[in-house]
Amino acid sequence: MRAAIYWAPELADPLHAAGSAWLGRDAETGARLPQPPLPGIEEITADARGYGLHATLKPPFRPARGYPALREAVAGFAARQAPFDLPPLAVMDLKGFLALRETAPCPPLHALADAAVEALDAHRAPPEEAELARRRRAGLSPRQEALLARFGYPYVKEEWRFHLTLTRRLAPGEAAVLRPAAEAHFAGVADRPRRVESLCLFTQAGPGAPFLIAERFPLGG
């Protein structure tokens, strides 16, 4: 089993329904959903669909101390964090992927991600050598290599970027079709101001299984 600490829209937030429909799966229920009628969208969203609509706070890891201990730690961590306002989101290009990203700086968001990476790291089992080798094939900077060695993932701390992934990496022709379609799909939904009031513990039962929201924990600091 793997677990991850993600932010996901609240169920009452229209972004939950819109994002789940775009990906074709609801990470809360596991149900498959009809997607927009766009060429190739099922394949283009396949990887993102497996992870569910989310923004990563602490990347996927194998629990070192078992699920009950992890759950208790996440609940306690969430209770110590203060809710905050998230800036409006917009569809953007992120290294060839389409993603929903914040339209203005949000220091509390970065602080929450940094704190999650640090505070819950005792519950992360070390990654296997095959996983480390796969990460290194991306061509890491010295700082990213140091973060990989320390936290099992190279894109945390100052290398972290808030994003809700919507597609795989797109060819220019695909992006020319998909980006306007995504902008239209999320119009009037993504750009609403919203409150970050909880974080989610996602779990994956085994290799290749989809990630599901195991539990939402309210922020209470």
C-alpha positions in Angstrom: 0.0 0.0 0.0 1.0 3.6 -0.6 -0.3 6.7 0.9 -0.1 10.4 0.0 -1.1 13.7 1.6 -3.0 15.8 -1.0 -5.3 18.8 -1.1 -8.5 18.1 -3.0 -11.6 20.4 -3.4 -14.3 20.0 -0.9 -17.3 17.8 -2.1 -19.6 20.9 -2.2 -17.0 22.8 -4.3 -18.1 22.7 -8.0 -14.4 22.1 -8.8 -14.7 18.6 -7.3 -17.4 17.7 -9.9 -15.8 19.5 -12.8 -12.4 18.1 -12.1 -13.7 14.5 -11.6 -15.6 14.7 -14.8 -12.6 15.9 -16.7 -10.5 13.1 -15.4 -13.3 10.5 -15.7 -13.1 9.3 -12.1 -14.3 10.5 -8.7 -11.5 9.9 -6.2 -14.0 10.2 -3.3 -16.2 7.3 -4.5 -14.0 5.6 -7.0 -16.8 5.8 -9.6 -15.9 6.2 -13.3 -17.6 9.2 -14.9 -18.4 10.3 -18.5 -15.7 12.7 -19.8 -16.0 15.6 -22.2 -16.3 14.5 -25.8 -12.8 15.4 -26.9 -10.5 13.3 -29.1 -8.2 11.0 -27.2 -9.2 12.4 -23.8 -9.4 9.0 -22.1 -5.8 8.2 -22.9 -4.6 11.8 -22.4 -6.0 11.8 -18.8 -5.2 8.2 -17.9 -2.2 8.8 -15.6 -3.9 11.8 -13.9 -7.1 9.7 -13.5 -5.2 7.1 -11.6 -4.1 9.6 -9.0 -7.4 11.4 -8.8 -8.1 15.2 -8.8 -5.5 16.6 -6.3 -2.6 18.8 -5.5 0.3 17.1 -3.9 1.4 18.2 -0.4 3.4 15.1 0.6 4.1 12.7 -2.4 3.2 9.0 -2.3 5.1 6.8 0.0 4.9 3.4 1.7 3.9 3.8 5.4 6.7 2.9 7.7 4.6 2.5 10.9 1.3 1.1 9.5 -1.8 2.9 8.5 -3.4 3.5 11.9 -0.3 5.4 13.1 -0.2 7.4 9.9 -3.8 8.3 10.2 -3.3 9.5 13.7 -0.3 11.6 12.7 -2.2 13.2 9.8 -5.2 14.0 11.9 -2.9 15.6 14.5 -1.0 17.5 11.9 -4.2 18.9 10.2 -5.5 20.0 13.6 -2.5 22.2 14.1 -2.8 24.0 10.7 -4.9 27.1 10.2 -7.4 27.3 7.2 -6.6 29.9 4.6 -7.9 31.3 1.3 -6.7 29.9 -1.9 -6.3 32.3 -4.9 -8.4 31.7 -8.0 -7.1 28.9 -10.2 -6.5 28.8 -13.9 -5.6 26.2 -16.6 -1.8 26.6 -17.3 1.0 24.8 -19.1 3.4 23.2 -16.6 6.3 21.7 -18.6 4.0 20.4 -21.3 1.3 19.2 -19.0 -2.0 21.1 -18.5 -2.7 21.8 -14.8 -4.8 24.0 -12.6 -2.5 26.4 -10.8 -2.9 29.4 -8.5 -3.1 32.8 -10.2 -1.4 34.7 -7.3 1.3 33.9 -4.7 -0.1 32.1 -1.6 2.5 31.8 1.1 0.2 29.8 3.5 -0.1 27.1 0.7 3.6 26.7 0.4 4.0 26.7 4.2 1.4 23.9 4.4 3.2 21.7 1.9 6.6 22.3 3.5 5.2 21.4 6.9 3.5 18.2 5.7 6.8 17.1 4.1 8.7 17.6 7.3 6.1 16.7 10.0 5.0 13.4 8.5 8.3 12.1 7.2 8.9 9.7 10.1 6.0 7.7 8.6 7.6 7.4 5.2 9.5 4.1 4.4 12.6 4.7 2.3 12.0 4.4 -1.4 13.4 1.3 -3.2 16.5 1.6 -5.4 14.4 1.1 -8.6 12.3 4.2 -7.6 15.3 6.3 -6.9 16.8 5.3 -10.3 13.6 6.2 -12.1 13.6 9.6 -10.5 17.2 10.2 -11.4 16.6 9.5 -15.1 14.8 12.8 -15.2 18.2 14.6 -14.9 18.1 16.1 -11.4 19.8 19.2 -10.3 22.2 18.9 -7.2 19.5 20.4 -5.0 16.8 18.0 -6.4 19.2 15.1 -5.8 19.7 16.3 -2.2 15.9 16.5 -1.7 15.5 13.0 -3.2 18.0 11.6 -0.7 16.4 13.4 2.2 12.7 13.1 1.5 12.4 10.4 -1.2 11.2 12.9 -3.8 13.0 15.6 -5.7 10.2 18.1 -6.1 9.5 19.3 -2.5 10.4 22.4 -0.6 11.5 25.2 -2.9 11.2 22.8 -5.9 7.5 22.2 -5.2 4.8 23.7 -7.5 1.1 23.7 -6.6 -0.8 22.1 -9.4 -3.8 19.8 -10.1 -2.7 17.7 -13.1 -5.2 17.5 -15.9 -3.3 15.7 -18.7 -0.1 13.9 -19.6 2.6 15.8 -21.4 1.0 17.1 -24.7 2.4 17.6 -28.2 1.9 21.1 -29.5 -1.0 20.1 -31.7 -2.8 18.3 -28.7 -2.3 21.4 -26.5 -3.8 23.6 -29.1 -7.0 21.6 -28.9 -7.0 20.6 -25.2 -6.1 23.8 -23.5 -9.1 25.9 -24.9 -11.3 22.9 -24.1 -10.0 22.7 -20.5 -10.4 26.5 -20.1 -14.0 26.3 -21.2 -14.7 23.2 -19.0 -13.4 24.9 -15.9 -14.7 28.4 -16.7 -16.6 29.9 -13.8 -15.4 27.1 -11.5 -11.7 27.2 -11.2 -11.5 30.9 -10.8 -13.7 31.1 -7.7 -11.9 32.1 -4.5 -12.0 29.1 -2.1 -11.0 28.2 1.4 -8.5 25.5 2.1 -10.2 23.8 5.1 -8.9 20.3 5.0 -6.3 18.0 3.7 -6.8 14.5 2.4 -5.1 11.2 3.1 -5.2 9.3 -0.2 -4.3 5.6 -0.4 -3.4 3.1 -3.1 -4.1 -0.5 -2.4 -1.3 -1.8 -4.6 0.8 -1.2 -7.8 -1.4 0.1 -10.6 -4.5 0.5 -8.3 -6.1 3.9 -8.3 -5.6 6.4 -5.5 -8.7 7.0 -3.4 -9.5 9.5 -0.7 -9.4 7.5 2.5 -10.3 10.4 4.8 -10.5 14.1 4.9 -9.0 15.9 7.9 -10.2 19.4 8.8 -7.6 22.1 9.4 -8.1 23.4 12.9 -5.2 25.6 13.9 
